[in-house]
Amino acid sequence: MLFLIILLIIICVALGLFVLVQNPKGGGLATGGSGSNMFGVQRTGDVLEKGTWVLLTLIVVLTLSITTIAKSGSSSTGEASKIQEHLDKTPTPSPIGGRTAPAAVPATGDTTKK
């Protein structure tokens, strides 16, 4: 599972680089004019676009597989039960925040001034 998470992070970084290299709406790596398409810059834009879609698909598949493995693996391993045992052993706090009510002070006489 750790391998899949590391692979997912690497693919996310690669997708970010693919998106940053592209220019919006038809520019691609070309900055010249119509003459730039003669040197294969349009093909580079196609490769970057297809690479973006492939990386996006890989991210979706990896994310779904990691989620599936995590859900099915948590009930079969003893890790969840260890956490539950630890939670059961911890004392529950009182609703007042753990403080006890102050003891009543007995009255020793009349405290009013005359």
KOLGU-413068 format. One record per atom (N, C-alpha, C, O): residue number from 1; residue in one letter; atom name; x, y, z. Coordinates in steps of 0.02 Angstrom, whole numbers, plus 50000, padded with zeros to 5 digits. Layout:
+------+------+------+-------+-------+-------+
| resi | resn | name |  east | north |    up |
+------+------+------+-------+-------+-------+
|  NUM |    A |   CA |     X |     Y |     Z |
...
+------+------+------+-------+-------+-------+
//
This chain:
+------+------+------+-------+-------+-------+
| resi | resn | name |  east | north |    up |
+------+------+------+-------+-------+-------+
|    1 |    M |    N | 50041 | 49941 | 50000 |
|    1 |    M |   CA | 50000 | 50000 | 50000 |
|    1 |    M |    C | 50044 | 50063 | 50000 |
|    1 |    M |    O | 50028 | 50112 | 49967 |
|    2 |    L |    N | 50098 | 50060 | 50037 |
|    2 |    L |   CA | 50144 | 50118 | 50039 |
|    2 |    L |    C | 50173 | 50130 | 49969 |
|    2 |    L |    O | 50183 | 50188 | 49949 |
|    3 |    F |    N | 50187 | 50077 | 49934 |
|    3 |    F |   CA | 50213 | 50083 | 49865 |
|    3 |    F |    C | 50163 | 50120 | 49821 |
|    3 |    F |    O | 50182 | 50162 | 49781 |
|    4 |    L |    N | 50098 | 50103 | 49828 |
|    4 |    L |   CA | 50047 | 50136 | 49787 |
|    4 |    L |    C | 50041 | 50210 | 49803 |
|    4 |    L |    O | 50030 | 50251 | 49759 |
|    5 |    I |    N | 50049 | 50227 | 49866 |
|    5 |    I |   CA | 50044 | 50297 | 49886 |
|    5 |    I |    C | 50104 | 50337 | 49858 |
|    5 |    I |    O | 50096 | 50393 | 49834 |
|    6 |    I |    N | 50163 | 50307 | 49862 |
|    6 |    I |   CA | 50223 | 50341 | 49834 |
|    6 |    I |    C | 50216 | 50348 | 49759 |
|    6 |    I |    O | 50233 | 50400 | 49731 |
|    7 |    L |    N | 50190 | 50296 | 49726 |
|    7 |    L |   CA | 50179 | 50299 | 49653 |
|    7 |    L |    C | 50129 | 50353 | 49636 |
|    7 |    L |    O | 50137 | 50389 | 49586 |
|    8 |    L |    N | 50077 | 50360 | 49676 |
|    8 |    L |   CA | 50026 | 50411 | 49665 |
|    8 |    L |    C | 50056 | 50481 | 49671 |
|    8 |    L |    O | 50040 | 50525 | 49632 |
|    9 |    I |    N | 50099 | 50491 | 49720 |
|    9 |    I |   CA | 50131 | 50557 | 49729 |
|    9 |    I |    C | 50176 | 50573 | 49669 |
|    9 |    I |    O | 50176 | 50630 | 49645 |
|   10 |    I |    N | 50213 | 50523 | 49645 |
|   10 |    I |   CA | 50257 | 50535 | 49587 |
|   10 |    I |    C | 50216 | 50552 | 49525 |
|   10 |    I |    O | 50235 | 50597 | 49487 |
|   11 |    I |    N | 50160 | 50517 | 49515 |
|   11 |    I |   CA | 50118 | 50531 | 49457 |
|   11 |    I |    C | 50086 | 50600 | 49463 |
|   11 |    I |    O | 50078 | 50634 | 49412 |
|   12 |    C |    N | 50068 | 50621 | 49523 |
|   12 |    C |   CA | 50039 | 50688 | 49532 |
|   12 |    C |    C | 50090 | 50742 | 49515 |
|   12 |    C |    O | 50073 | 50792 | 49484 |
|   13 |    V |    N | 50152 | 50732 | 49535 |
|   13 |    V |   CA | 50205 | 50780 | 49519 |
|   13 |    V |    C | 50215 | 50783 | 49443 |
|   13 |    V |    O | 50223 | 50836 | 49414 |
|   14 |    A |    N | 50216 | 50724 | 49411 |
|   14 |    A |   CA | 50225 | 50721 | 49338 |
|   14 |    A |    C | 50167 | 50756 | 49303 |
|   14 |    A |    O | 50178 | 50791 | 49254 |
|   15 |    L |    N | 50106 | 50746 | 49328 |
|   15 |    L |   CA | 50048 | 50779 | 49297 |
|   15 |    L |    C | 50054 | 50855 | 49305 |
|   15 |    L |    O | 50038 | 50892 | 49258 |
|   16 |    G |    N | 50076 | 50878 | 49363 |
|   16 |    G |   CA | 50086 | 50949 | 49372 |
|   16 |    G |    C | 50137 | 50978 | 49323 |
|   16 |    G |    O | 50127 | 51032 | 49296 |
|   17 |    L |    N | 50191 | 50940 | 49311 |
|   17 |    L |   CA | 50242 | 50963 | 49262 |
|   17 |    L |    C | 50214 | 50964 | 49192 |
|   17 |    L |    O | 50227 | 51010 | 49153 |
|   18 |    F |    N | 50174 | 50912 | 49174 |
|   18 |    F |   CA | 50144 | 50910 | 49107 |
|   18 |    F |    C | 50098 | 50970 | 49097 |
|   18 |    F |    O | 50098 | 51000 | 49043 |
|   19 |    V |    N | 50060 | 50988 | 49147 |
|   19 |    V |   CA | 50014 | 51044 | 49141 |
|   19 |    V |    C | 50051 | 51110 | 49137 |
|   19 |    V |    O | 50032 | 51155 | 49099 |
|   20 |    L |    N | 50105 | 51117 | 49176 |
|   20 |    L |   CA | 50142 | 51179 | 49175 |
|   20 |    L |    C | 50180 | 51190 | 49109 |
|   20 |    L |    O | 50190 | 51248 | 49089 |
|   21 |    V |    N | 50199 | 51137 | 49076 |
|   21 |    V |   CA | 50235 | 51144 | 49013 |
|   21 |    V |    C | 50189 | 51168 | 48957 |
|   21 |    V |    O | 50211 | 51203 | 48912 |
|   22 |    Q |    N | 50126 | 51150 | 48960 |
|   22 |    Q |   CA | 50079 | 51167 | 48908 |
|   22 |    Q |    C | 50058 | 51240 | 48913 |
|   22 |    Q |    O | 50052 | 51268 | 48968 |
|   23 |    N |    N | 50046 | 51270 | 48856 |
|   23 |    N |   CA | 50017 | 51337 | 48853 |
|   23 |    N |    C | 49943 | 51330 | 48839 |
|   23 |    N |    O | 49922 | 51283 | 48806 |
|   24 |    P |    N | 49903 | 51376 | 48863 |
|   24 |    P |   CA | 49830 | 51370 | 48853 |
|   24 |    P |    C | 49809 | 51382 | 48780 |
|   24 |    P |    O | 49837 | 51425 | 48746 |
|   25 |    K |    N | 49761 | 51344 | 48759 |
|   25 |    K |   CA | 49724 | 51352 | 48695 |
|   25 |    K |    C | 49768 | 51360 | 48634 |
|   25 |    K |    O | 49775 | 51415 | 48606 |
|   26 |    G |    N | 49798 | 51306 | 48612 |
|   26 |    G |   CA | 49830 | 51304 | 48548 |
|   26 |    G |    C | 49901 | 51328 | 48545 |
|   26 |    G |    O | 49935 | 51317 | 48494 |
|   27 |    G |    N | 49926 | 51360 | 48596 |
|   27 |    G |   CA | 49994 | 51384 | 48594 |
|   27 |    G |    C | 50044 | 51327 | 48600 |
|   27 |    G |    O | 50093 | 51324 | 48562 |
|   28 |    G |    N | 50034 | 51283 | 48647 |
|   28 |    G |   CA | 50081 | 51229 | 48659 |
|   28 |    G |    C | 50150 | 51257 | 48673 |
|   28 |    G |    O | 50157 | 51307 | 48708 |
|   29 |    L |    N | 50200 | 51225 | 48645 |
|   29 |    L |   CA | 50267 | 51251 | 48651 |
|   29 |    L |    C | 50284 | 51300 | 48595 |
|   29 |    L |    O | 50338 | 51330 | 48595 |
|   30 |    A |    N | 50238 | 51308 | 48548 |
|   30 |    A |   CA | 50250 | 51352 | 48491 |
|   30 |    A |    C | 50236 | 51424 | 48510 |
|   30 |    A |    O | 50184 | 51440 | 48540 |
|   31 |    T |    N | 50283 | 51469 | 48494 |
|   31 |    T |   CA | 50272 | 51540 | 48505 |
|   31 |    T |    C | 50278 | 51579 | 48440 |
|   31 |    T |    O | 50266 | 51639 | 48439 |
|   32 |    G |    N | 50296 | 51544 | 48387 |
|   32 |    G |   CA | 50307 | 51577 | 48322 |
|   32 |    G |    C | 50243 | 51594 | 48287 |
|   32 |    G |    O | 50212 | 51643 | 48307 |
|   33 |    G |    N | 50222 | 51563 | 48241 |
|   33 |    G |   CA | 50160 | 51576 | 48205 |
|   33 |    G |    C | 50142 | 51513 | 48169 |
|   33 |    G |    O | 50148 | 51458 | 48197 |
|   34 |    S |    N | 50120 | 51519 | 48109 |
|   34 |    S |   CA | 50102 | 51459 | 48071 |
|   34 |    S |    C | 50165 | 51421 | 48050 |
|   34 |    S |    O | 50160 | 51361 | 48037 |
|   35 |    G |    N | 50222 | 51453 | 48047 |
|   35 |    G |   CA | 50283 | 51420 | 48028 |
|   35 |    G |    C | 50308 | 51370 | 48080 |
|   35 |    G |    O | 50348 | 51326 | 48063 |
|   36 |    S |    N | 50286 | 51376 | 48141 |
|   36 |    S |   CA | 50309 | 51332 | 48194 |
|   36 |    S |    C | 50283 | 51261 | 48185 |
|   36 |    S |    O | 50315 | 51213 | 48206 |
|   37 |    N |    N | 50225 | 51254 | 48154 |
|   37 |    N |   CA | 50197 | 51188 | 48146 |
|   37 |    N |    C | 50237 | 51146 | 48097 |
|   37 |    N |    O | 50230 | 51085 | 48096 |
|   38 |    M |    N | 50279 | 51176 | 48056 |
|   38 |    M |   CA | 50319 | 51138 | 48009 |
|   38 |    M |    C | 50373 | 51098 | 48046 |
|   38 |    M |    O | 50395 | 51046 | 48020 |
|   39 |    F |    N | 50393 | 51119 | 48104 |
|   39 |    F |   CA | 50448 | 51087 | 48140 |
|   39 |    F |    C | 50424 | 51037 | 48192 |
|   39 |    F |    O | 50464 | 51015 | 48234 |
|   40 |    G |    N | 50360 | 51018 | 48192 |
|   40 |    G |   CA | 50335 | 50966 | 48235 |
|   40 |    G |    C | 50313 | 50989 | 48304 |
|   40 |    G |    O | 50306 | 50947 | 48349 |
|   41 |    V |    N | 50303 | 51052 | 48314 |
|   41 |    V |   CA | 50282 | 51076 | 48379 |
|   41 |    V |    C | 50210 | 51056 | 48393 |
|   41 |    V |    O | 50193 | 51044 | 48451 |
|   42 |    Q |    N | 50169 | 51051 | 48343 |
|   42 |    Q |   CA | 50100 | 51028 | 48353 |
|   42 |    Q |    C | 50099 | 50956 | 48379 |
|   42 |    Q |    O | 50057 | 50939 | 48421 |
|   43 |    R |    N | 50146 | 50916 | 48355 |
|   43 |    R |   CA | 50150 | 50846 | 48378 |
|   43 |    R |    C | 50170 | 50845 | 48452 |
|   43 |    R |    O | 50145 | 50803 | 48490 |
|   44 |    T |    N | 50214 | 50890 | 48473 |
|   44 |    T |   CA | 50233 | 50893 | 48543 |
|   44 |    T |    C | 50173 | 50911 | 48587 |
|   44 |    T |    O | 50165 | 50883 | 48641 |
|   45 |    G |    N | 50131 | 50955 | 48563 |
|   45 |    G |   CA | 50070 | 50973 | 48599 |
|   45 |    G |    C | 50024 | 50913 | 48605 |
|   45 |    G |    O | 49992 | 50904 | 48657 |
|   46 |    D |    N | 50019 | 50873 | 48553 |
|   46 |    D |   CA | 49977 | 50813 | 48556 |
|   46 |    D |    C | 50003 | 50763 | 48606 |
|   46 |    D |    O | 49965 | 50732 | 48643 |
|   47 |    V |    N | 50069 | 50755 | 48609 |
|   47 |    V |   CA | 50099 | 50708 | 48656 |
|   47 |    V |    C | 50087 | 50732 | 48728 |
|   47 |    V |    O | 50072 | 50692 | 48772 |
|   48 |    L |    N | 50095 | 50797 | 48740 |
|   48 |    L |   CA | 50083 | 50823 | 48807 |
|   48 |    L |    C | 50010 | 50815 | 48827 |
|   48 |    L |    O | 49995 | 50800 | 48885 |
|   49 |    E |    N | 49964 | 50826 | 48780 |
|   49 |    E |   CA | 49893 | 50819 | 48795 |
|   49 |    E |    C | 49876 | 50746 | 48810 |
|   49 |    E |    O | 49840 | 50731 | 48858 |
|   50 |    K |    N | 49901 | 50700 | 48769 |
|   50 |    K |   CA | 49888 | 50629 | 48782 |
|   50 |    K |    C | 49920 | 50606 | 48847 |
|   50 |    K |    O | 49891 | 50566 | 48884 |
|   51 |    G |    N | 49980 | 50631 | 48861 |
|   51 |    G |   CA | 50013 | 50614 | 48924 |
|   51 |    G |    C | 49974 | 50639 | 48984 |
|   51 |    G |    O | 49971 | 50605 | 49035 |
|   52 |    T |    N | 49944 | 50698 | 48978 |
|   52 |    T |   CA | 49903 | 50725 | 49032 |
|   52 |    T |    C | 49843 | 50680 | 49045 |
|   52 |    T |    O | 49827 | 50665 | 49103 |
|   53 |    W |    N | 49810 | 50657 | 48992 |
|   53 |    W |   CA | 49752 | 50613 | 49001 |
|   53 |    W |    C | 49773 | 50546 | 49030 |
|   53 |    W |    O | 49737 | 50518 | 49072 |
|   54 |    V |    N | 49830 | 50519 | 49008 |
|   54 |    V |   CA | 49853 | 50455 | 49034 |
|   54 |    V |    C | 49870 | 50461 | 49108 |
|   54 |    V |    O | 49850 | 50418 | 49148 |
|   55 |    L |    N | 49905 | 50514 | 49127 |
|   55 |    L |   CA | 49922 | 50524 | 49198 |
|   55 |    L |    C | 49859 | 50535 | 49241 |
|   55 |    L |    O | 49855 | 50511 | 49297 |
|   56 |    L |    N | 49811 | 50571 | 49214 |
|   56 |    L |   CA | 49749 | 50582 | 49250 |
|   56 |    L |    C | 49712 | 50516 | 49261 |
|   56 |    L |    O | 49686 | 50504 | 49315 |
|   57 |    T |    N | 49710 | 50474 | 49210 |
|   57 |    T |   CA | 49679 | 50408 | 49216 |
|   57 |    T |    C | 49715 | 50365 | 49268 |
|   57 |    T |    O | 49683 | 50331 | 49308 |
|   58 |    L |    N | 49782 | 50367 | 49268 |
|   58 |    L |   CA | 49820 | 50330 | 49318 |
|   58 |    L |    C | 49805 | 50354 | 49389 |
|   58 |    L |    O | 49801 | 50314 | 49435 |
|   59 |    I |    N | 49798 | 50419 | 49397 |
|   59 |    I |   CA | 49783 | 50446 | 49463 |
|   59 |    I |    C | 49715 | 50421 | 49488 |
|   59 |    I |    O | 49708 | 50402 | 49546 |
|   60 |    V |    N | 49666 | 50421 | 49443 |
|   60 |    V |   CA | 49599 | 50398 | 49463 |
|   60 |    V |    C | 49601 | 50324 | 49481 |
|   60 |    V |    O | 49572 | 50304 | 49532 |
|   61 |    V |    N | 49634 | 50283 | 49441 |
|   61 |    V |   CA | 49637 | 50211 | 49454 |
|   61 |    V |    C | 49675 | 50197 | 49519 |
|   61 |    V |    O | 49653 | 50157 | 49560 |
|   62 |    L |    N | 49732 | 50230 | 49529 |
|   62 |    L |   CA | 49770 | 50220 | 49590 |
|   62 |    L |    C | 49732 | 50243 | 49652 |
|   62 |    L |    O | 49734 | 50209 | 49704 |
|   63 |    T |    N | 49697 | 50298 | 49647 |
|   63 |    T |   CA | 49659 | 50323 | 49704 |
|   63 |    T |    C | 49604 | 50275 | 49723 |
|   63 |    T |    O | 49593 | 50261 | 49782 |
|   64 |    L |    N | 49568 | 50249 | 49673 |
|   64 |    L |   CA | 49515 | 50201 | 49687 |
|   64 |    L |    C | 49543 | 50136 | 49715 |
|   64 |    L |    O | 49513 | 50106 | 49760 |
|   65 |    S |    N | 49600 | 50114 | 49690 |
|   65 |    S |   CA | 49629 | 50052 | 49715 |
|   65 |    S |    C | 49655 | 50060 | 49786 |
|   65 |    S |    O | 49647 | 50015 | 49827 |
|   66 |    I |    N | 49686 | 50117 | 49802 |
|   66 |    I |   CA | 49709 | 50129 | 49870 |
|   66 |    I |    C | 49650 | 50132 | 49918 |
|   66 |    I |    O | 49654 | 50105 | 49974 |
|   67 |    T |    N | 49596 | 50164 | 49898 |
|   67 |    T |   CA | 49536 | 50167 | 49940 |
|   67 |    T |    C | 49507 | 50098 | 49952 |
|   67 |    T |    O | 49487 | 50081 | 50008 |
|   68 |    T |    N | 49504 | 50057 | 49900 |
|   68 |    T |   CA | 49477 | 49989 | 49906 |
|   68 |    T |    C | 49521 | 49947 | 49951 |
|   68 |    T |    O | 49496 | 49910 | 49994 |
|   69 |    I |    N | 49586 | 49952 | 49943 |
|   69 |    I |   CA | 49632 | 49913 | 49984 |
|   69 |    I |    C | 49628 | 49936 | 50057 |
|   69 |    I |    O | 49629 | 49894 | 50103 |
|   70 |    A |    N | 49622 | 50000 | 50068 |
|   70 |    A |   CA | 49619 | 50026 | 50137 |
|   70 |    A |    C | 49554 | 50004 | 50171 |
|   70 |    A |    O | 49555 | 49987 | 50231 |
|   71 |    K |    N | 49498 | 50003 | 50135 |
|   71 |    K |   CA | 49435 | 49983 | 50166 |
|   71 |    K |    C | 49434 | 49908 | 50180 |
|   71 |    K |    O | 49411 | 49887 | 50233 |
|   72 |    S |    N | 49458 | 49868 | 50134 |
|   72 |    S |   CA | 49457 | 49796 | 50145 |
|   72 |    S |    C | 49512 | 49774 | 50192 |
|   72 |    S |    O | 49503 | 49725 | 50229 |
|   73 |    G |    N | 49568 | 49808 | 50192 |
|   73 |    G |   CA | 49624 | 49789 | 50235 |
|   73 |    G |    C | 49614 | 49808 | 50308 |
|   73 |    G |    O | 49643 | 49775 | 50351 |
|   74 |    S |    N | 49574 | 49859 | 50322 |
|   74 |    S |   CA | 49567 | 49881 | 50392 |
|   74 |    S |    C | 49528 | 49831 | 50433 |
|   74 |    S |    O | 49541 | 49826 | 50493 |
|   75 |    S |    N | 49481 | 49795 | 50403 |
|   75 |    S |   CA | 49443 | 49747 | 50442 |
|   75 |    S |    C | 49480 | 49681 | 50450 |
|   75 |    S |    O | 49468 | 49645 | 50499 |
|   76 |    S |    N | 49526 | 49665 | 50405 |
|   76 |    S |   CA | 49561 | 49601 | 50409 |
|   76 |    S |    C | 49623 | 49605 | 50453 |
|   76 |    S |    O | 49645 | 49554 | 50480 |
|   77 |    T |    N | 49653 | 49664 | 50460 |
|   77 |    T |   CA | 49713 | 49669 | 50501 |
|   77 |    T |    C | 49694 | 49684 | 50573 |
|   77 |    T |    O | 49638 | 49705 | 50587 |
|   78 |    G |    N | 49741 | 49672 | 50617 |
|   78 |    G |   CA | 49729 | 49685 | 50688 |
|   78 |    G |    C | 49741 | 49757 | 50708 |
|   78 |    G |    O | 49731 | 49774 | 50766 |
|   79 |    E |    N | 49762 | 49799 | 50662 |
|   79 |    E |   CA | 49778 | 49868 | 50678 |
|   79 |    E |    C | 49716 | 49906 | 50702 |
|   79 |    E |    O | 49720 | 49944 | 50750 |
|   80 |    A |    N | 49659 | 49896 | 50669 |
|   80 |    A |   CA | 49598 | 49931 | 50690 |
|   80 |    A |    C | 49576 | 49908 | 50758 |
|   80 |    A |    O | 49551 | 49948 | 50798 |
|   81 |    S |    N | 49583 | 49843 | 50772 |
|   81 |    S |   CA | 49563 | 49819 | 50838 |
|   81 |    S |    C | 49608 | 49845 | 50893 |
|   81 |    S |    O | 49585 | 49857 | 50948 |
|   82 |    K |    N | 49673 | 49854 | 50878 |
|   82 |    K |   CA | 49718 | 49883 | 50927 |
|   82 |    K |    C | 49699 | 49955 | 50944 |
|   82 |    K |    O | 49701 | 49976 | 51002 |
|   83 |    I |    N | 49680 | 49991 | 50893 |
|   83 |    I |   CA | 49659 | 50061 | 50904 |
|   83 |    I |    C | 49594 | 50062 | 50945 |
|   83 |    I |    O | 49587 | 50102 | 50991 |
|   84 |    Q |    N | 49548 | 50017 | 50929 |
|   84 |    Q |   CA | 49485 | 50014 | 50966 |
|   84 |    Q |    C | 49497 | 49995 | 51039 |
|   84 |    Q |    O | 49465 | 50022 | 51084 |
|   85 |    E |    N | 49543 | 49948 | 51051 |
|   85 |    E |   CA | 49559 | 49929 | 51120 |
|   85 |    E |    C | 49588 | 49988 | 51158 |
|   85 |    E |    O | 49572 | 49998 | 51217 |
|   86 |    H |    N | 49631 | 50026 | 51126 |
|   86 |    H |   CA | 49661 | 50085 | 51158 |
|   86 |    H |    C | 49608 | 50137 | 51175 |
|   86 |    H |    O | 49609 | 50167 | 51228 |
|   87 |    L |    N | 49561 | 50146 | 51129 |
|   87 |    L |   CA | 49507 | 50193 | 51142 |
|   87 |    L |    C | 49461 | 50170 | 51198 |
|   87 |    L |    O | 49436 | 50210 | 51237 |
|   88 |    D |    N | 49451 | 50105 | 51203 |
|   88 |    D |   CA | 49409 | 50078 | 51256 |
|   88 |    D |    C | 49442 | 50086 | 51325 |
|   88 |    D |    O | 49407 | 50094 | 51375 |
|   89 |    K |    N | 49508 | 50085 | 51327 |
|   89 |    K |   CA | 49544 | 50090 | 51391 |
|   89 |    K |    C | 49548 | 50162 | 51416 |
|   89 |    K |    O | 49557 | 50172 | 51476 |
|   90 |    T |    N | 49542 | 50211 | 51373 |
|   90 |    T |   CA | 49548 | 50280 | 51394 |
|   90 |    T |    C | 49486 | 50300 | 51434 |
|   90 |    T |    O | 49430 | 50283 | 51415 |
|   91 |    P |    N | 49495 | 50337 | 51488 |
|   91 |    P |   CA | 49437 | 50358 | 51527 |
|   91 |    P |    C | 49397 | 50412 | 51490 |
|   91 |    P |    O | 49425 | 50454 | 51455 |
|   92 |    T |    N | 49333 | 50410 | 51499 |
|   92 |    T |   CA | 49291 | 50460 | 51467 |
|   92 |    T |    C | 49289 | 50522 | 51510 |
|   92 |    T |    O | 49280 | 50517 | 51571 |
|   93 |    P |    N | 49297 | 50581 | 51480 |
|   93 |    P |   CA | 49296 | 50642 | 51520 |
|   93 |    P |    C | 49225 | 50659 | 51544 |
|   93 |    P |    O | 49176 | 50640 | 51512 |
|   94 |    S |    N | 49222 | 50694 | 51599 |
|   94 |    S |   CA | 49156 | 50715 | 51624 |
|   94 |    S |    C | 49131 | 50774 | 51583 |
|   94 |    S |    O | 49171 | 50809 | 51552 |
|   95 |    P |    N | 49066 | 50784 | 51581 |
|   95 |    P |   CA | 49040 | 50839 | 51539 |
|   95 |    P |    C | 49060 | 50908 | 51563 |
|   95 |    P |    O | 49056 | 50956 | 51524 |
|   96 |    I |    N | 49082 | 50915 | 51625 |
|   96 |    I |   CA | 49101 | 50980 | 51651 |
|   96 |    I |    C | 49173 | 50996 | 51632 |
|   96 |    I |    O | 49196 | 51052 | 51644 |
|   97 |    G |    N | 49208 | 50950 | 51604 |
|   97 |    G |   CA | 49277 | 50961 | 51585 |
|   97 |    G |    C | 49325 | 50933 | 51635 |
|   97 |    G |    O | 49383 | 50955 | 51638 |
|   98 |    G |    N | 49304 | 50885 | 51675 |
|   98 |    G |   CA | 49349 | 50853 | 51722 |
|   98 |    G |    C | 49352 | 50887 | 51789 |
|   98 |    G |    O | 49385 | 50861 | 51834 |
|   99 |    R |    N | 49318 | 50941 | 51799 |
|   99 |    R |   CA | 49320 | 50977 | 51863 |
|   99 |    R |    C | 49263 | 50952 | 51907 |
|   99 |    R |    O | 49208 | 50936 | 51883 |
|  100 |    T |    N | 49276 | 50949 | 51970 |
|  100 |    T |   CA | 49223 | 50932 | 52016 |
|  100 |    T |    C | 49192 | 50996 | 52043 |
|  100 |    T |    O | 49224 | 51049 | 52042 |
|  101 |    A |    N | 49132 | 50990 | 52066 |
|  101 |    A |   CA | 49097 | 51049 | 52093 |
|  101 |    A |    C | 49131 | 51069 | 52158 |
|  101 |    A |    O | 49150 | 51025 | 52197 |
|  102 |    P |    N | 49139 | 51134 | 52172 |
|  102 |    P |   CA | 49170 | 51155 | 52235 |
|  102 |    P |    C | 49127 | 51136 | 52294 |
|  102 |    P |    O | 49065 | 51138 | 52290 |
|  103 |    A |    N | 49159 | 51120 | 52348 |
|  103 |    A |   CA | 49123 | 51102 | 52408 |
|  103 |    A |    C | 49089 | 51164 | 52437 |
|  103 |    A |    O | 49114 | 51219 | 52430 |
|  104 |    A |    N | 49031 | 51153 | 52468 |
|  104 |    A |   CA | 48994 | 51208 | 52497 |
|  104 |    A |    C | 49030 | 51233 | 52559 |
|  104 |    A |    O | 49051 | 51193 | 52601 |
|  105 |    V |    N | 49038 | 51299 | 52565 |
|  105 |    V |   CA | 49072 | 51328 | 52622 |
|  105 |    V |    C | 49018 | 51343 | 52674 |
|  105 |    V |    O | 48969 | 51377 | 52660 |
|  106 |    P |    N | 49027 | 51317 | 52734 |
|  106 |    P |   CA | 48975 | 51330 | 52785 |
|  106 |    P |    C | 48976 | 51403 | 52807 |
|  106 |    P |    O | 49029 | 51433 | 52813 |
|  107 |    A |    N | 48917 | 51430 | 52817 |
|  107 |    A |   CA | 48911 | 51499 | 52839 |
|  107 |    A |    C | 48930 | 51503 | 52913 |
|  107 |    A |    O | 48908 | 51461 | 52953 |
|  108 |    T |    N | 48970 | 51554 | 52932 |
|  108 |    T |   CA | 48993 | 51560 | 53001 |
|  108 |    T |    C | 48959 | 51617 | 53038 |
|  108 |    T |    O | 48979 | 51635 | 53093 |
|  109 |    G |    N | 48911 | 51645 | 53009 |
|  109 |    G |   CA | 48877 | 51699 | 53044 |
|  109 |    G |    C | 48853 | 51751 | 52995 |
|  109 |    G |    O | 48855 | 51741 | 52934 |
|  110 |    D |    N | 48830 | 51806 | 53022 |
|  110 |    D |   CA | 48803 | 51860 | 52981 |
|  110 |    D |    C | 48860 | 51903 | 52955 |
|  110 |    D |    O | 48900 | 51928 | 52994 |
|  111 |    T |    N | 48865 | 51910 | 52890 |
|  111 |    T |   CA | 48919 | 51948 | 52860 |
|  111 |    T |    C | 48898 | 52017 | 52837 |
|  111 |    T |    O | 48937 | 52053 | 52807 |
|  112 |    T |    N | 48836 | 52035 | 52850 |
|  112 |    T |   CA | 48812 | 52101 | 52828 |
|  112 |    T |    C | 48833 | 52154 | 52877 |
|  112 |    T |    O | 48835 | 52141 | 52937 |
|  113 |    K |    N | 48848 | 52214 | 52853 |
|  113 |    K |   CA | 48868 | 52270 | 52895 |
|  113 |    K |    C | 48805 | 52306 | 52919 |
|  113 |    K |    O | 48755 | 52311 | 52883 |
|  114 |    K |    N | 48809 | 52332 | 52978 |
|  114 |    K |   CA | 48753 | 52369 | 53005 |
|  114 |    K |    C | 48769 | 52441 | 53011 |
|  114 |    K |    O | 48728 | 52481 | 53033 |
+------+------+------+-------+-------+-------+
//
